[in-house]
């Protein structure tokens, strides 16, 4: 019986800065970033790493609850968020520290959230950022819903949402892709492929050759990028954002990186992975890579670098003081999610009020 090929797809891989900070010259002009913008991006990477380090220390001191660090993965959230406008929508998971920093969210909110105060999830109205989503990938359909609403109301805003490689094995992920593809929602799905779904290696939780290709069946544009290359992540995200603004529909971005530390502070990665792999990925560090590039272009020097670190340290320390001085009302755990509180939540709040009063 004669056969014919009815579909043939491919996935592009983008890297602009290599591990030694050398740039692919054909992309340099296309980036269109000024020296000031490059320094801002570098500063965001440094601040994210410093925030992570401080947060881990606070958690070990009992001053912070369970924390999910992003060390080694900063280029993904910083590079992608840098391609957004202030009024675009962000639907985060729980490892997007760099995004909050780029979008200008005061760090006290991040710290307050990880200290267990629900006020940390109630960001000022100027930020179109939804509450932190701990359940894996359940927030992705929400992102598509926002995107569909944006289409319905007109305008040029887009939505960006994040999940990990393990999140792409969840049903919510595929449902979100399907709806986004059908309704051409202006959504950018960023998958942080850090090689581990907690303790399960990527090869054991999906048989797909690439995670990016999972969007092909949904009719979505897909691309793979070096997730330790901040400029590369910015470039592919900017392209996806511009495309979405003009009605081109969604994009799935797979960012290849490695989880350098623990999944969360409740995890012990030494029980399931080799230290040799960690040492290998240290050579691909996203901050070191961009630093070498900026130094080669005479944009960054030791004085500027010291100023960046000092300013970040002051900001982080002040945020810690604000967060630790914050007060909470336990009933706030029922608020900030719905415009009008559902009856079942009202009943639960009343029950808790009665319990506390007793």
C-alpha positions, 0 to 999 in steps of 0.5 A, spaced: 500 500 500 502 506 498 504 511 503 505 518 504 508 523 509 503 527 512 507 531 517 514 532 518 516 537 524 523 540 527 526 543 533 531 549 532 536 550 538 539 557 539 545 559 543 548 566 543 553 566 548 557 559 549 560 557 555 566 561 555 562 568 554 564 568 546 558 570 542 555 568 535 556 575 532 550 574 527 545 575 533 549 580 536 546 586 532 539 582 532 539 583 540 539 590 540 541 591 547 544 597 549 550 597 554 546 599 560 541 594 558 546 589 558 548 591 565 541 591 568 540 584 566 547 582 569 545 585 575 539 581 575 542 575 575 547 577 580 541 579 585 538 573 584 544 568 586 545 573 592 538 572 594 538 565 593 544 564 597 541 569 603 534 565 603 538 558 603 541 561 610 535 564 613 532 557 612 537 553 615 537 558 621 529 557 622 527 564 619 524 561 613 520 555 611 521 550 605 525 554 600 526 552 592 532 555 590 534 557 583 542 557 583 544 555 576 538 557 573 537 564 573 538 566 566 531 562 564 527 567 569 531 573 568 532 573 560 525 571 559 522 576 563 527 581 560 523 581 554 516 583 557 513 589 558 510 591 565 503 590 564 504 583 561 501 577 565 506 572 569 503 566 571 509 563 575 510 556 579 515 557 585 522 558 582 521 564 578 525 569 583 529 572 577 522 574 574 520 578 580 527 581 580 526 583 573 519 585 574 521 590 579 517 586 585 519 588 592 523 583 595 519 583 601 514 579 598 518 573 596 521 573 603 514 574 606 511 568 602 517 563 604 516 565 611 509 563 611 505 569 610 499 569 605 501 577 604 507 575 600 502 572 595 498 579 595 502 583 590 501 590 589 495 591 583 501 594 578 503 587 577 500 582 573 503 576 576 498 571 579 500 567 586 505 562 587 503 555 584 506 549 588 502 544 585 505 542 579 503 545 572 496 546 575 497 553 573 498 552 566 491 552 564 490 558 568 495 562 564 491 560 557 485 562 560 488 569 561 491 569 554 484 567 551 481 573 555 486 578 552 484 575 545 477 576 547 478 583 550 483 585 544 489 589 545 497 587 545 498 584 552 501 577 552 502 571 558 508 568 560 508 561 564 513 557 567 514 549 569 519 544 569 521 538 565 517 534 570 511 538 569 511 536 562 508 529 564 502 532 567 495 532 564 494 539 565 500 541 561 497 537 555 491 540 556 493 547 556 497 546 550 491 544 546 487 550 548 492 555 547 493 552 540 486 551 538 485 558 541 491 561 539 492 564 546 498 569 546 501 565 551 509 563 552 510 556 555 517 556 558 519 549 560 525 549 565 529 543 563 534 542 569 534 534 568 531 532 574 523 532 576 525 532 584 529 525 584 527 522 578 531 524 572 529 527 565 530 520 561 525 516 566 519 521 566 519 522 559 521 518 552 520 524 548 527 526 545 526 533 546 521 536 551 520 542 546 517 537 541 511 536 546 508 542 543 508 540 536 502 535 537 498 542 539 500 546 533 504 550 537 511 553 535 517 550 539 524 552 540 529 549 544 535 554 547 541 554 552 538 555 558 544 558 561 545 563 556 541 569 558 542 573 552 539 566 548 533 566 553 532 573 552 532 572 544 527 567 543 523 569 548 522 576 545 521 573 538 515 569 542 512 575 545 513 579 539 509 574 535 504 573 540 502 580 540 501 580 533 496 574 533 501 569 532 499 564 537 503 561 543 510 558 543 513 553 547 520 554 549 525 549 552 530 551 556 536 546 557 539 547 564 541 543 570 539 544 577 545 545 581 542 545 588 537 542 592 530 541 589 527 544 595 530 545 602 527 538 604 531 535 599 538 531 599 540 530 592 546 527 594 542 520 594 540 520 587 545 524 583 553 524 581 557 530 584 561 529 577 555 532 573 554 538 578 562 539 577 561 539 569 555 544 569 559 549 574 563 550 568 556 552 564 554 557 569 550 563 566 553 569 571 560 567 569 558 566 562 555 573 561 560 576 565 566 574 561 562 577 555 561 584 558 568 584 560 571 583 553 566 588 551 569 593 556 562 594 559 564 591 566 569 592 570 571 590 578 568 597 580 562 596 577 561 589 579 562 591 586 557 596 586 552 591 583 553 586 589 553 592 594 547 595 592 544 588 591 546 586 598 543 592 601 536 591 598 536 584 600 538 586 607 533 591 607 527 586 604 529 581 610 528 586 615 521 588 612 519 581 611 521 579 618 517 585 621 511 584 617 504 582 621 499 577 618 492 575 619 490 568 618 484 569 615 488 572 609 489 565 607 482 565 604 483 571 600 487 574 594 485 568 590 478 570 587 474 576 586 468 574 590 470 568 595 466 562 594 461 559 599 465 553 601 471 558 603 467 563 607 464 556 611 472 554 612 474 561 614 468 561 619 470 555 622 477 557 623 475 563 626 470 559 631 476 554 632 481 560 634 476 563 638 475 557 642 
